[in-house]
Amino acid sequence: MLRSFETETDKSSGITFDGEALWIGSTYSREIVRCSATTGPGSPLAKSRPRPAAPPAATAQVDGFQAGEVLGSKALGTGAHGQEWKDGKLWFAVPPSREVYRVDPKT
């Protein structure tokens, strides 16, 4: 092990390195978190925000991305898995959508 640090991810699944930063799939919040590979979440690359409290189960009427935002790991489904960095693009799979995505993080 070269280095370790805590991240803001919720049940991480997949990680890749773009030459300067790490891209980590936060499975149940449906986010992809970018953080410095040398300093971790304390760097300017990491975002810091409080997680919203989950509503009572009887009133939880949310779908898709919002479910992850509101319910966290209690929401159905998952986000990105198996990140890969190639030629300046971020690739990842999202099992519930049965899709593989290629994104340009600059745009």
Phi and psi in degrees as GROMACS dihedral restraints (atoms count N, CA, C in turn):
[ dihedral_restraints ]
;  ai    aj    ak    al  type     phi  dphi    fc
    3     4     5     6     1   -92.5    20    10
    4     5     6     7     1   -36.1    20    10
    6     7     8     9     1  -164.2    20    10
    7     8     9    10     1   151.0    20    10
    9    10    11    12     1  -145.2    20    10
   10    11    12    13     1   151.4    20    10
   12    13    14    15     1  -163.7    20    10
   13    14    15    16     1   157.2    20    10
   15    16    17    18     1   -76.2    20    10
   16    17    18    19     1   149.7    20    10
   18    19    20    21     1  -124.3    20    10
   19    20    21    22     1   173.7    20    10
   21    22    23    24     1   -90.8    20    10
   22    23    24    25     1    17.8    20    10
   24    25    26    27     1   -83.4    20    10
   25    26    27    28     1   157.7    20    10
   27    28    29    30     1  -115.0    20    10
   28    29    30    31     1   100.8    20    10
   30    31    32    33     1    59.3    20    10
   31    32    33    34     1    69.3    20    10
   33    34    35    36     1   -54.0    20    10
   34    35    36    37     1   143.0    20    10
   36    37    38    39     1  -148.2    20    10
   37    38    39    40     1    99.6    20    10
   39    40    41    42     1   100.5    20    10
   40    41    42    43     1   140.2    20    10
   42    43    44    45     1  -152.4    20    10
   43    44    45    46     1   143.5    20    10
   45    46    47    48     1  -144.5    20    10
   46    47    48    49     1   165.1    20    10
   48    49    50    51     1  -123.4    20    10
   49    50    51    52     1   128.7    20    10
   51    52    53    54     1   -99.5    20    10
   52    53    54    55     1     9.7    20    10
   54    55    56    57     1   107.4    20    10
   55    56    57    58     1   -20.7    20    10
   57    58    59    60     1  -141.4    20    10
   58    59    60    61     1   -27.3    20    10
   60    61    62    63     1  -130.7    20    10
   61    62    63    64     1   160.2    20    10
   63    64    65    66     1   -99.2    20    10
   64    65    66    67     1   142.5    20    10
   66    67    68    69     1  -115.5    20    10
   67    68    69    70     1   120.8    20    10
   69    70    71    72     1  -124.4    20    10
   70    71    72    73     1   129.7    20    10
   72    73    74    75     1   -77.9    20    10
   73    74    75    76     1   122.1    20    10
   75    76    77    78     1   -95.9    20    10
   76    77    78    79     1    92.0    20    10
   78    79    80    81     1   -51.3    20    10
   79    80    81    82     1   -51.7    20    10
   81    82    83    84     1   -92.9    20    10
   82    83    84    85     1   -12.1    20    10
   84    85    86    87     1   -94.7    20    10
   85    86    87    88     1    -1.9    20    10
   87    88    89    90     1    56.6    20    10
   88    89    90    91     1    46.6    20    10
   90    91    92    93     1  -126.3    20    10
   91    92    93    94     1   158.9    20    10
   93    94    95    96     1  -117.3    20    10
   94    95    96    97     1   117.7    20    10
   96    97    98    99     1   -98.2    20    10
   97    98    99   100     1   131.8    20    10
   99   100   101   102     1  -107.1    20    10
  100   101   102   103     1   127.7    20    10
  102   103   104   105     1  -142.5    20    10
  103   104   105   106     1   156.5    20    10
  105   106   107   108     1   -60.8    20    10
  106   107   108   109     1   134.5    20    10
  108   109   110   111     1   -75.3    20    10
  109   110   111   112     1   -16.9    20    10
  111   112   113   114     1  -100.0    20    10
  112   113   114   115     1   -33.5    20    10
  114   115   116   117     1  -116.4    20    10
  115   116   117   118     1    -7.6    20    10
  117   118   119   120     1    71.5    20    10
  118   119   120   121     1  -155.0    20    10
  120   121   122   123     1   -64.9    20    10
  121   122   123   124     1   -15.6    20    10
  123   124   125   126     1   -75.3    20    10
  124   125   126   127     1    -3.5    20    10
  126   127   128   129     1   -82.1    20    10
  127   128   129   130     1   165.9    20    10
  129   130   131   132     1   -64.1    20    10
  130   131   132   133     1   -14.7    20    10
  132   133   134   135     1   -75.7    20    10
  133   134   135   136     1   -25.4    20    10
  135   136   137   138     1   -85.1    20    10
  136   137   138   139     1   137.7    20    10
  138   139   140   141     1   -92.6    20    10
  139   140   141   142     1   148.6    20    10
  141   142   143   144     1  -125.9    20    10
  142   143   144   145     1   121.8    20    10
  144   145   146   147     1  -154.1    20    10
  145   146   147   148     1   146.8    20    10
  147   148   149   150     1   -73.6    20    10
  148   149   150   151     1   146.8    20    10
  150   151   152   153     1   -78.8    20    10
  151   152   153   154     1   134.3    20    10
  153   154   155   156     1   -68.2    20    10
  154   155   156   157     1   149.2    20    10
  156   157   158   159     1   -72.4    20    10
  157   158   159   160     1   144.4    20    10
  159   160   161   162     1   -73.6    20    10
  160   161   162   163     1   137.5    20    10
  162   163   164   165     1   -74.3    20    10
  163   164   165   166     1   164.5    20    10
  165   166   167   168     1   -57.3    20    10
  166   167   168   169     1   144.9    20    10
  168   169   170   171     1   -54.4    20    10
  169   170   171   172     1   -35.5    20    10
  171   172   173   174     1   -67.8    20    10
  172   173   174   175     1   -22.1    20    10
  174   175   176   177     1  -108.3    20    10
  175   176   177   178     1     4.8    20    10
  177   178   179   180     1   -78.1    20    10
  178   179   180   181     1    89.5    20    10
  180   181   182   183     1  -113.3    20    10
  181   182   183   184     1    73.4    20    10
  183   184   185   186     1  -131.7    20    10
  184   185   186   187     1   153.8    20    10
  186   187   188   189     1  -131.5    20    10
  187   188   189   190     1   163.6    20    10
  189   190   191   192     1    53.4    20    10
  190   191   192   193     1  -136.7    20    10
  192   193   194   195     1   -58.4    20    10
  193   194   195   196     1   -39.1    20    10
  195   196   197   198     1   -61.1    20    10
  196   197   198   199     1   -31.7    20    10
  198   199   200   201     1   -60.8    20    10
  199   200   201   202     1   -42.2    20    10
  201   202   203   204     1   -66.2    20    10
  202   203   204   205     1   -39.2    20    10
  204   205   206   207     1   -64.1    20    10
  205   206   207   208     1   -41.2    20    10
  207   208   209   210     1   -87.6    20    10
  208   209   210   211     1   -44.8    20    10
  210   211   212   213     1   -98.3    20    10
  211   212   213   214     1   -12.5    20    10
  213   214   215   216     1    59.3    20    10
  214   215   216   217     1  -132.7    20    10
  216   217   218   219     1   -71.3    20    10
  217   218   219   220     1    -5.8    20    10
  219   220   221   222     1   -85.3    20    10
  220   221   222   223     1    -9.6    20    10
  222   223   224   225     1   -75.8    20    10
  223   224   225   226     1   151.4    20    10
  225   226   227   228     1   -74.4    20    10
  226   227   228   229     1   153.0    20    10
  228   229   230   231     1    80.9    20    10
  229   230   231   232     1   179.1    20    10
  231   232   233   234     1  -140.9    20    10
  232   233   234   235     1   174.0    20    10
  234   235   236   237     1  -106.3    20    10
  235   236   237   238     1  -141.6    20    10
  237   238   239   240     1   -68.2    20    10
  238   239   240   241     1   144.4    20    10
  240   241   242   243     1  -134.8    20    10
  241   242   243   244     1   155.8    20    10
  243   244   245   246     1    58.4    20    10
  244   245   246   247     1    49.7    20    10
  246   247   248   249     1   -62.3    20    10
  247   248   249   250     1   146.8    20    10
  249   250   251   252     1  -145.8    20    10
  250   251   252   253     1   136.6    20    10
  252   253   254   255     1  -105.6    20    10
  253   254   255   256     1   125.3    20    10
  255   256   257   258     1  -149.8    20    10
  256   257   258   259     1   127.0    20    10
  258   259   260   261     1    52.1    20    10
  259   260   261   262     1    43.3    20    10
  261   262   263   264     1    76.9    20    10
  262   263   264   265     1     8.4    20    10
  264   265   266   267     1  -119.8    20    10
  265   266   267   268     1   149.1    20    10
  267   268   269   270     1  -103.1    20    10
  268   269   270   271     1   124.5    20    10
  270   271   272   273     1  -109.9    20    10
  271   272   273   274     1   142.4    20    10
  273   274   275   276     1  -160.9    20    10
  274   275   276   277     1   156.1    20    10
  276   277   278   279     1  -106.3    20    10
  277   278   279   280     1   145.1    20    10
  279   280   281   282     1  -125.5    20    10
  280   281   282   283     1    99.4    20    10
  282   283   284   285     1   -52.3    20    10
  283   284   285   286     1   -44.1    20    10
  285   286   287   288     1   -61.1    20    10
  286   287   288   289     1   -30.7    20    10
  288   289   290   291     1   -89.6    20    10
  289   290   291   292     1    -8.5    20    10
  291   292   293   294     1    54.9    20    10
  292   293   294   295     1    41.7    20    10
  294   295   296   297     1  -131.7    20    10
  295   296   297   298     1   152.1    20    10
  297   298   299   300     1  -112.3    20    10
  298   299   300   301     1   130.5    20    10
  300   301   302   303     1  -111.8    20    10
  301   302   303   304     1   147.1    20    10
  303   304   305   306     1  -123.3    20    10
  304   305   306   307     1   122.2    20    10
  306   307   308   309     1  -124.5    20    10
  307   308   309   310     1   150.2    20    10
  309   310   311   312     1  -101.3    20    10
  310   311   312   313     1   105.5    20    10
  312   313   314   315     1   -60.2    20    10
  313   314   315   316     1   -19.4    20    10
  315   316   317   318     1   -75.2    20    10
  316   317   318   319     1   -25.9    20    10
